[in-house]
Amino acid sequence: MNLKAHAKINLSLRVLGKKDNGYHDLEMVNLPVELHDAIDCTFLPYSSNDTFITCNDLRLHAGRANLCHKAVDAMRQVYGFTKNFRIDIYKEIPFSAGLGGGSSDAAATLIAVNKMLKLGATLDQLKEIGLKVGSDVPFFLENRPCIVRGIGEKLEPITVKDQYECLIVKPKDGLSTETVYKTCDSFDRLPIDTQGVVEGLRNGDEERIANSLGNDLMPPAASLVPEVKKVYEILKAQGFLIASMSGSGTSVFALTKSAKKAKEVYHKLEKTDYTVILTRTLR
């Protein structure tokens, strides 16, 4: 089975507090984008004693720590199957970028295992299993614009009037999610208006979106990798009204309805040392 594992951007991300278990309570507005990894999932012979993962990018850990492997194990714990799989991952989503590549790959794996073994798991059941694999996995199973709350388990689909060109710019250095969240506790929170972002998306009001968005993880991420702030300032200087950092970084994105403008800036920035990707939001 061949599946697309889409990336996401966080148009807003509020850190509401820290739980006793160390996780943070969040309120986010997430949009999926066309940028995606490709996942090939095939059965291994019954003589195989484990799931085998390959990737075209050797930087990816392909052992038991890989989220796709964890996704198979999580499904096995619930459904008790003995089959093993070969999962080939073809990466397009940058690593350590705040775009959710690993979680999206895991979500695609859950879908593939469910369909290939005809397990009959519902979307809600897959989300429950997926949450054990990673907090972003339920969103990628939904794969449409949502308000996401809690640690990622509460999803509320939203209406988005327009499709946007999305320019993603990632500095060379990445950041681990754990490091950024540890750092964020010493930073003040930003004045983010989640409902303003949602209403702006629903009405196609770019000014409302721009005045309401924000990411509480951006200041701590920029303190660790100053290039985050530099990239953000470059995008704003190019005239993008809507720009922010995605997730825990280090990718910074800009949205526009103008394909011409997005391409012009893309061609300017692709000559730099940054990873530059031009994609579009999904509705």
N, C-alpha and C positions, 0 to 999 in steps of 0.2 A: 504494500500500500504506500502510495506517495502522497504526502501532505505538505502544505505550506504552514510554516510557523511564523506568524506576523510579529513584527516589533510593535511597541507602543511608545507614545509620549505622554508625559504627565503635564497637562495644561495648567493644573494647579496641584499643590501638595501641601497640606497643612499637617503639622505634627501637633496633636492635641494633648499628648501626655505619654508617660511611660508606665507600663504595666509592671506588676510584681515579678512576672516571669522574664522581664527584660525586653519584651516586644513593645513597640510604640503604637499607640492609637492614632490612626490617620484618617484624613478626609481628602480624597483626591478626585480630580476629573481626568479620566484616562481616555485617550483616543488611539485606536489601532491605526497603523499605517501600512502602505503597500509593501514596504521593505520586509523581506522575510528570509528565513532559513528554509531549506528543503529537507524533509525527513523521509527517508526510505526505510520501510519496516518490512522484513520478510521472516518467515518461519525458519528456525534451525532444525536439523534432524533431532529425533527423540533422544539420540545418544549424547547430544550436547548437554552439559551440566550447568550452563550459565548463559545469560544474555551477553551478546558481544556487540560492542559499540565502536564504530570508526568515525573519523572526521577528516575532512579535507584540510583542516587547520590543526597542525600538530600541537598548538598551544592548549587545545581543549583536553581536559582530563577525561579519559575514556573508560576509567574503571568504575568501581561501585559508588564513588562519590559523584559521578555524573548524574544530573537530575533525570535524564531519560532512563538510566538504570534504576534510579530510585522510584520512578513512576511505574515501571514494570513490577518491581518488588511490592509497591503499595497495592497494585491491582491483584497481585498474587495472594497477598495476605487476606484480602476480602473474598476472592473467588476461588482460591485453592487450585488453580490450574498448574500443570507441570510443563507446559510448552515454554521454550525459550526462543528468543528473537535475535536477529541481526538488525541493528539500527545504524544506518549510515546517515551522518549529519553533514550537510553541505552549508557551511556558514557564510552568511552575508551580513548578519547583524554584528556590529563590533562588540568585542568583549569589554567588560567593566565600563559600560557606557550609560547605564541607567535606562536602557531600552528593553530590558526584559528578555533577552535572547534565550538564556537557559531555561527560564520558566515557560516560555512559549514552546520551546522544543519538548519540554516535559508534557505540556498540555496536548500537543500533537501526538505524542506517544500514547497517552491515555486513550485518546480517541481511536488510534490505530488498533491498540490491543483490544479495546471493547468491540470494535467492528470485526476484526479478524477472527476473534474467538466466539463471536456472537453471544456476548455476555448479557446484553440487554440492559446495561446500566443507563439510567436516565442522566440528563445533564446535571441535575441537582446532586445525584449520587457521585458523578465524576468530580464535581466541584468539591464535595466533602473529602473525597480521596485526594484530590489535587492539593488541598490546603495542607495536607500532611507532608507533601513534597516541597512546596514553596508557597509563600503568601501571595505571589502574583499569579499563580497557576489558575485559580478560579476565573480571573478576568480574561485570561487568554482562552479559556474554554468558552466563555461568553462571546468574546471577540467582536464587541461592538461598543460604541461610546457609552461610558458609564460613570456615575459617581461611585466611588469605591470607599467603603468605610471599614472601621475596625482594623484588623491586621490584613485585610484583603478579602474577608469572607462575606461582606455585605455589599451586594451589587445592585445598583439602581440604573437601568438603561435610560438614556436621555436622547432627545431629538437634536440632531445637528442639521441646520438648514443647508449649509454650503460644504462643498469639498474644497480643501485647501492644498496648495502646493506646500510641501514641507521640506525645508532645507535643514539638514542635520550636520553639525560641525563638531568633531571630537578632537580634543588635544591628544598628543601622543600618550600622556600618562592617564592611566585609569585609576579607579578607586574601588575598594571593596565596600559593599553596602554596610557591613558591620562597622567598619572604621568611620564612615560618615555619620551613622546613627550615634555612635559613641561620642563623636565630636559635637553633634548638634545640641546636646543637652546643656552646653555652656553658652549657647547663642539665644538671643531674643527672637521671638516669633515675628513673622511679617504680617502686615495688614492685608490678608488674602480674603476675598469675597467669593466663596464657592458658588453661591446662588447667582451672583453677577456673571460669573463665567458661564454657567449653565444657560442663563437667559440670553446672554450674548450669542452663544452657539445656536440656540433655538431660533433667534431672530436674525442671525447673520450680521450682528452689530459688532464690528471689529474693535471699535473704541471701547465698548463696554467690556469686551473680553480683555483688552490690553490693560484697562484700568482696574480690573478685578483679579487678574491672575497673580501667581507667585509660587515660590517653592521654598519652604522653610529649610530645606537641605542645601540650598545654593550657597548661602554665606559660609557654612562650615566646609563645604566642598571646595569653595574658592580659597579658603584659608589653607587648605592642604595642597591644592593645585591652582595657583594663581592664574594660569592660562584660561580657566573657566570664565573668570570675570573679563579677561581680555577678549575672548571670543564673543561673549555677550555684547560687549561694547562695540565690537566690529559690526555685528549684525544690526545693532540699533543705529549705528552711524550710516549703514547702508539704506536706512529708511524703513526697516521692518517695524511695524507697529506692535506686532505680537511676537515676543521672543522670551524664552526662559530656558532653564536647565531641566532636563528630564530625569526623573527618579533621583537616585543618589549620585548622578553624574558619571562620567564627566561630559557627556554630550550636551550641547546647547542647540536648540532648534529655533527656527523662525517660520511663521505661517503667513501666507499671502494668497490672495485669489488670483494674482497675476503670474501666469506661467512665464511670461517674458522676463519679469523682474527676477523671479527665482532662478531662471537659467543664467541670466547675466551675472548674478552674484555667485552662483555655483562655479561658473567658469573663472571668475576672479580668484576664488578661494581654493580651487583644485590645484593651483600652482604653489600653494603653501605646503607646510609640513603636516597640516591637519588632515584627518580623515573627513572627507566631504561627501555627503550623500544627498541626492535629490529624490524625493519620493512624494507621495500624496496621502492625505488622510482617508480613512475608510468610514463610510456611514452605515 
